[in-house]
């Protein structure tokens, strides 16, 4: 299944409104939005994924429509999946994107393989 292009457009608009400098990469069958060369948010199928501060992770996964990101088969600490109902409203989408942007300066960049 391809990723939700409409959701990707909504994320693009939100990042631009927040004046975030980002690039896009197609990966894992979806779209990743990179901020400072670090994956910040993305779209997998019809879910948004977000990299948030591990300090707010436990509280975040109790929110409606949010669950641990388990792309590899086990939960990835600091990464969440957001179901469509969690980000249906623009204010909710913007709140999750802001959480990811707030954590981005502290996030560690993946090492590039040579």
C-alpha positions in Angstrom: 0.0 0.0 0.0 1.3 3.5 -0.9 1.5 6.1 1.8 -1.2 8.7 2.3 -0.3 11.6 0.0 -2.9 13.9 1.5 -1.4 13.4 5.0 2.1 14.1 3.6 0.8 17.4 2.1 -0.7 18.4 5.4 2.7 17.7 7.1 4.5 19.7 4.5 2.2 22.7 5.0 2.5 22.5 8.8 6.3 22.3 8.6 6.4 25.3 6.3 4.1 27.3 8.6 6.4 26.5 11.5 9.3 27.7 9.3 11.1 24.4 9.7 13.8 23.7 7.2 13.2 20.1 6.0 13.9 17.7 3.2 11.9 14.7 2.2 13.0 11.1 1.6 11.0 8.2 0.4 11.8 5.3 2.6 10.3 2.2 4.2 7.4 2.4 1.7 6.5 5.8 3.1 7.8 9.4 3.3 10.1 10.8 5.9 10.6 14.4 6.7 14.1 15.2 7.8 15.0 18.3 9.9 18.7 18.9 10.3 19.4 15.6 8.5 17.5 13.7 11.2 14.2 11.9 10.7 11.6 14.0 12.5 8.1 12.9 11.2 6.8 10.8 8.4 4.0 8.9 6.8 3.7 5.1 6.7 0.5 4.0 5.0 -2.2 6.2 6.6 -0.4 6.8 9.9 1.9 9.6 10.9 5.1 8.7 12.7 6.9 11.1 15.0 10.1 11.2 16.9 9.4 12.7 20.3 11.3 13.2 23.5 11.6 9.9 25.4 10.8 11.9 28.5 7.2 12.5 27.2 6.9 9.1 25.4 5.0 7.2 28.1 2.5 9.9 28.6 2.1 10.4 24.9 1.2 6.7 24.1 -1.8 7.0 26.4 -3.3 9.7 24.2 -6.1 8.7 21.9 -4.9 7.3 18.6 -1.2 7.2 19.6 0.7 4.0 20.0 4.3 2.9 20.1 6.0 2.7 16.7 6.7 -1.0 16.1 7.9 -1.0 12.5 10.7 -3.4 13.3 8.4 -5.7 15.4 9.3 -4.2 18.7 8.5 -0.8 20.1 11.0 1.9 19.4 11.4 4.2 22.4 10.8 7.8 21.4 8.9 7.0 18.2 5.1 6.9 18.0 2.5 6.1 15.3 -0.5 8.4 15.2 -3.7 6.9 13.8 -5.8 9.1 11.5 -8.2 10.0 14.3 -5.3 11.4 16.4 -4.3 13.9 13.7 -7.6 14.5 11.9 -7.8 18.1 13.2 -5.1 20.5 12.1 -4.5 21.6 15.7 -3.8 18.0 16.8 -1.5 17.5 13.8 0.3 20.7 14.6 0.7 19.7 18.3 2.4 16.4 17.3 4.6 18.0 14.8 5.7 20.6 17.3 6.5 17.8 19.8 8.8 16.3 17.2 10.4 19.6 16.3 11.0 20.4 19.9 12.9 17.1 20.3 14.8 17.3 17.0 17.7 19.4 18.3 18.4 16.8 21.0 17.9 13.8 18.7 21.0 11.9 17.5 21.5 11.6 13.7 21.8 8.1 12.2 25.3 7.4 11.0 25.5 7.1 7.3 26.9 3.9 6.0 29.8 4.3 3.5 
